[in-house]
Amino acid sequence: MYYQALYFIENGWFEQAMGVMEKITTNGYDEPIVYLTMANTAEYKLLNKDLAITYLRKYLDLKTDDNVLKRLEALQKLK
């Protein structure tokens, strides 16, 4: 399913990609890369900083990453 989401992103179908990734996470697969991909899609493709913040937080709940933490803090300052 994750590869399907990447295919959708590659082809500009961002909403569909987000839907697939939502299914992945609601089915219990808490993989950090999925949340990071969702954050990237939300911020850079859908231009939705609030949604990106949500997914960056979920990513950081699963994995420690100083660069992602700095990115999250920067986005929160822009609000």
Secondary structure as UniProt FT lines:
FT   HELIX           2..10
FT   TURN            11..12
FT   HELIX           14..26
FT   TURN            27..28
FT   HELIX           32..40
FT   HELIX           41..45
FT   HELIX           49..62
FT   HELIX           66..78
//
